[in-house]
Amino acid sequence: MTRIVDTDLTLRFATRTVHAGQVPEPLAGAVMTPIYQTSTYIQQGLGKHKGYEYARTSNPTREALERNVASLEGARYGFAFSSGLAALDSVMKLLSQGDHVVSGENVYGGSHRQMTHIWSRLGLTFTFVDGGDTAAVAAAVTPTTKIVYAETPTNPMMRLCDLAATGEIAKKAGALFVVDNTFATPFFQQPLLYGADIVLHSTTKYLNGHSDMIGGMLVTSRDDLAERLGFLQNSSGAVPGPFDCWLALRGTKTLALRMRQHDANGRRIAEWLGTQRGVKKIYYPGLPSHPQHELARRQMKGFGGMISIELGDLGVARRFVERTKIFALAESLGGVESLIGHPASMTHASVPREMRERMGLTDSLVRLSVGIEDVDDLIGDLEQALGDD
Ligand SMILES: *Cc1c(COP(=O)(O)O)cnc(C)c1O
């Protein structure tokens, strides 16, 4: 029986979400990849084993997830981590003291915190620019730039980075182009096609999709980077447990279905928000009013369920987020359930105020992670929360 292997890209995306990277379990033929809940593996003799010696180094459940996500991104190699930030940690460990990184200023708050509070102290240098401004990215490159780091769309301002143009800048500089694809997921956007060397995910979000685990992932098609990332994954040791890998692998099976629904609901709600008087601004790349809508249509196949709105006043924003009944007030995003958040005090509290203000992340900005519930119920919930009574 032939089974789909790692990079069988002749099969279409939704087929790969369900099957890629998984092989029949040898003992009983279990169709679903078992949770190999073990730290070690028996050896037949000295140096004689089935390729598994110790579970920090390799675990069959983890490998199935790694091959699955790699296949979805069109990559040859995948490396799973215990969180998205642990994945970023290994990316930064590709560098050495004195190396320079150009990063979008509007990246995930925890990524910015890791760069500025840990890696800066240990000798890496960073320049943060508006990743949506290609000229600014190019101008920030120096002879010691080793990584150009981008997130697109960004969290929570939904600014886009032009992947093809930024990939060119990185290539010319001889730097790695690293893209955090957590928001778009490979269903809507595949950065490797635009010159990315490494794609990063917080699998906590859409890839798992059920808000029941924390995880991260790096994928690449470059042999040299795969070797170094595998070394870092094993040597730094921030690996996920097999149960979390199994949950994420179960999640990716429905990625195509879920993303279609997030996208349909997201578009409807963004349009509806546009008709509401209390909503001063809407940040959603799927709306023709988004300043980078054309770029979004060029490099993305859909726009998903992340929407930010400007309500103009902290009191109004607080009242709104505290009154929704279906949208739960919580950090995180990308699950089947709808969430609402206040970036300035929640996810982005660690970003300095001047920087937040510069990028439009005000105290009255509210972020929605639109889930896959019935969209009319979601609109009803937002309507009653925005209402006057
Ligand atoms: C959540 C998130 C991260 C960090 O991932 P964790 O799994 O929470 O460590 C990185 N980037 C983006 C865009 C995120 O949303």
The ligand as an SDF file (V2000), in Angstrom:
LIG
                    3D

 15 15  0  0  0  0  0  0  0  0999 V2000
    0.5800   33.6860   19.4360 C   0  0  0  0  0  0  0  0  0  0  0  0
    1.5230   34.1420   18.4110 C   0  0  0  0  0  0  0  0  0  0  0  0
    2.9010   33.8790   18.5330 C   0  0  0  0  0  0  0  0  0  0  0  0
    3.4940   33.1920   19.7340 C   0  0  0  0  0  0  0  0  0  0  0  0
    3.0690   31.8710   19.8200 O   0  0  0  0  0  0  0  0  0  0  0  0
    2.9030   31.0860   21.2270 P   0  0  0  0  0  0  0  0  0  0  0  0
    2.4370   29.7430   20.7710 O   0  0  0  0  0  0  0  0  0  0  0  0
    1.9040   31.8340   22.0490 O   0  0  0  0  0  0  0  0  0  0  0  0
    4.2490   31.0630   21.8610 O   0  0  0  0  0  0  0  0  0  0  0  0
    3.7250   34.3080   17.5080 C   0  0  0  0  0  0  0  0  0  0  0  0
    3.2400   34.9700   16.4390 N   0  0  0  0  0  0  0  0  0  0  0  0
    1.9330   35.2370   16.2940 C   0  0  0  0  0  0  0  0  0  0  0  0
    1.4610   35.9580   15.0860 C   0  0  0  0  0  0  0  0  0  0  0  0
    1.0290   34.8380   17.2780 C   0  0  0  0  0  0  0  0  0  0  0  0
   -0.2700   35.1290   17.1300 O   0  0  0  0  0  0  0  0  0  0  0  0
  1  2  1  0
  2  3  1  0
  2 14  2  0
  3  4  1  0
  3 10  2  0
  4  5  1  0
  5  6  1  0
  6  7  2  0
  6  8  1  0
  6  9  1  0
 10 11  1  0
 11 12  2  0
 12 13  1  0
 12 14  1  0
 14 15  1  0
M  END
$$$$
